């Protein structure tokens, strides 16, 4: 059975692949970050609150993502966000 995306169409594999490429980053202070969630709407808000409760807000970063290639976000006009978790030294 084929996975369903927005409007019953298959998800945009190229957009998903491009987003998956950037899973980790290092900021200007040398802190390493790992992407733990990408999405939007109520689902995003729910996960963000869960991450805050588990990891503490100072260990999280949220950034708005370009929704190009993600049909549901392009069609709805909703914003898409990624949640980044600061990695501790022992996780490096």
C-alpha positions as CSV (number, residue, x, y, z in Angstrom):
1,X,0.0,0.0,0.0
2,X,1.4,3.4,-1.0
3,X,1.8,6.1,1.7
4,X,-0.7,8.9,1.4
5,X,0.2,12.5,1.6
6,X,-1.9,15.7,1.4
7,X,-5.1,15.2,-0.6
8,X,-4.5,11.5,-1.0
9,X,-1.4,12.1,-3.2
10,X,1.9,10.4,-2.3
11,X,4.3,12.5,-0.3
12,X,6.9,14.6,-2.2
13,X,9.9,12.3,-1.8
14,X,12.4,14.9,-3.1
15,X,11.3,17.5,-0.6
16,X,11.4,14.9,2.2
17,X,14.9,13.9,1.1
18,X,16.2,17.4,1.0
19,X,14.9,18.1,4.5
20,X,16.4,14.9,5.9
21,X,19.9,15.9,4.7
22,X,20.2,18.6,7.4
23,X,19.7,16.5,10.5
24,X,22.6,18.0,12.6
25,X,24.3,21.4,12.8
26,X,26.9,23.3,14.8
27,X,26.2,26.9,15.9
28,X,28.8,29.7,16.1
29,X,29.5,28.8,19.8
30,X,30.4,25.3,18.9
31,X,27.3,23.7,20.2
32,X,26.0,20.7,18.3
33,X,22.3,20.4,17.6
34,X,20.2,17.5,16.3
35,X,16.8,18.0,14.5
36,X,14.2,16.1,16.5
37,X,11.0,17.2,14.8
38,X,9.7,19.0,11.7
39,X,6.0,19.9,11.2
40,X,3.4,22.5,12.0
41,X,0.1,23.3,13.5
42,X,-1.4,21.7,16.6
43,X,0.8,18.7,16.2
44,X,4.0,20.9,16.3
45,X,2.8,22.8,19.4
46,X,2.1,19.5,21.2
47,X,5.5,18.1,20.5
48,X,7.2,21.3,21.3
49,X,5.6,21.3,24.8
50,X,6.7,17.7,25.3
51,X,10.3,18.5,24.3
52,X,10.3,21.5,26.7
53,X,9.1,19.3,29.6
54,X,11.7,16.6,28.9
55,X,14.7,18.6,27.8
56,X,14.2,22.1,29.2
57,X,13.6,25.1,27.0
58,X,17.2,26.3,27.0
59,X,18.3,23.1,25.3
60,X,15.8,23.6,22.4
61,X,15.8,25.8,19.3
62,X,12.9,26.4,16.9
63,X,13.2,27.7,13.4
64,X,10.8,28.2,10.6
65,X,11.5,26.1,7.6
66,X,10.9,26.7,3.9
67,X,7.8,24.5,3.0
68,X,8.8,24.1,-0.7
69,X,8.4,20.5,-1.7
70,X,6.0,19.7,1.1
71,X,2.6,19.7,-0.7
72,X,0.4,20.0,2.4
73,X,2.2,23.0,3.7
74,X,2.4,24.6,0.3
75,X,-1.3,24.1,-0.4
76,X,-2.5,25.2,3.1
77,X,-0.2,28.1,3.6
78,X,0.6,26.8,7.1
79,X,4.0,27.5,8.5
80,X,6.5,24.6,9.0
81,X,9.0,24.5,11.8
82,X,11.9,22.3,13.0
83,X,12.8,21.7,16.6
84,X,16.5,21.3,17.4
85,X,17.9,19.7,20.5
86,X,21.3,20.8,21.9
87,X,23.6,17.7,22.2
88,X,25.6,17.2,25.3
89,X,29.3,16.4,25.0
90,X,28.8,12.6,25.7
91,X,26.3,12.4,22.8
92,X,28.8,13.7,20.3
